[in-house]
Amino acid sequence: MVTRMGGAAEVADVDRDGGADVDGAREAVAREAAARELAARVADPEMPFVTVGELGIVRGVEVDGDDRVAVTITPTYAGCPAIEVIRREIRARLGAAGFASVEVRTALDPPWSSDWITAEGRRKLAAAGIAPPGAAPARPSGPVPVTLSRRRPAVPCPACGSADTVELSAFGATACKDLWRCRACAEPFEHIKEIS
Amino acid sequence: MDDENVYTALSEADTDARWAYGTGFDDPMAGVDPTVPDGVDAADLAVYCQMLGDDALILAQRLIEWTANAPELEEEVALANIALDLLGQARWLLARAGQTEGAGRDEDALAFLRAEHEFRNVRLVEAPNGDFAETIVRLLAFATWRLALFERLTGSRDPVLAAIAVNGVKELTYHRDYAAQWTVRLGDGTDFSHTRMEAGLAAVEPLVEELFAAHDVERRLAADGVAVDPSGLRPGFDAVRDEVLAAATLARPEVAGLAGVSGLTGRDGVHTEEMGRLLAEMQCVARAYPGATW
């Protein structure tokens, strides 16, 4: 049994040479929206207060005419161990939702960018005490210059908002985070690295 | 399904529940188009992916030896992060090697079931860590070289290698900066730390020359626009590393490269004595329990 979610606007581009086709198309759109919602709502295993949709890890969801769903994900870092759990969780949830088959594909190109984290994701990160990333730097076209000084632009403290913060380490508890300390409230905090 | 527990899928949907480390994972390249570009020798490409994959795998294995042994918690986390990045690169590269080789070997078979002479890594990565200074000296050399290599590899005619390189450049930039900043801090630190860095340079330098020696496979694939000929990387490597060493009040030692055996080196599968011990530790569980996953 398929739940109809699609409105007329969503099938506006469909060739209307028959009512059955329109119904089928509407159903496919609804199924795809449902699949997208289910995949995007999977929680990140390392940061369960944000979803993989909000982190920009889910890059695409397609449902074909035989109700087979393909979800495309892009890992944040090559070695991110959470991606295995995310892949299984997406498969399990869409499987439980009754899709004929579920395939989770990996897209390596373009690489994940911290700019893909949604506004809602940033809000939730900050609420959990993790400073969201600023704008990611453009990828250099030539050789990357070496950085000998550790001074980096201050990241506002997610606890008190002070800009008087210092980077403790360029590496944190997960591949995507580094470690900072606030000199105003003395709290250490994590920050999502800006990468693109 | 329980929305609160993000691990439920592991225990409910699969009978072989497990978390992040071990064997038997999904193919990390799932859904990536495996086609080998026209005119490219698939066997050569498989060997080349093993070379770059083995470099990352073996250095990752060395770096995790610091876990629970590093001088400070932050450095332990940093070295483990770098190891994890390299392990991720190794997984993609070895999965690509298995794909193109077409002999049914996956990343696990390549990592855990090959013998020493089948590993294609440069000998730099298999050397023991030494002290923290020596680990940093080695990491600076490796990350500087691999970043230069990956920057060029982003233009590879093999779209999979190019994508792996684009992702790797971001990680390697962090690795090189980490090693460069520690090099400056220790080299330009106390007399004692300076002395230890000099000793690290003396120990590591003989293994650097091999990074720029092109193997036949690399030469052939470079001519096809797929691989990077490492012999062209030396000037850029020297410029970056000399800049870091100068800021650290250190100098590059003038030493001869470690000779191969009848001219054969790591890329040919000829390794130093330490490689066997490293592999014994890395592979013993997989070999003791064939087919087991954990």
Interface residues (C-beta under 8 A of the other chain):
Chain A: V42 A43 D44 P45 P48 A70 T72 P75 Y77 A78 G79 C80 P81 A82 I83 E84 V85 R87 R88 E89 R91 A92 R93 G95 A96 E103 V104 R105 T106 A107 L108 D109 P110 P111 R139 P143 V144 V146 T147 L148 S149 R150 L168 S169 A170 F171 G172 A173 A175 L179 I195 S196
Chain B: M1 D3 V6 Y7 T8 A9 L10 E12 A13 D14 W19 A20 Y21 F25 D26 P28 M29 A30 G31 V32 E74 V77 A78 A80 N81 I82 L84 D85 L86 L87 G88 Q89 R91 W92 T144 L147 A148 E151 P159 V160 A162 A163 I164 V166 N167 G168 V169 K170 E171 T173 Y174 R176 D177 Y178 A180 Q181 V184 G236 V240 E243 V244 A247
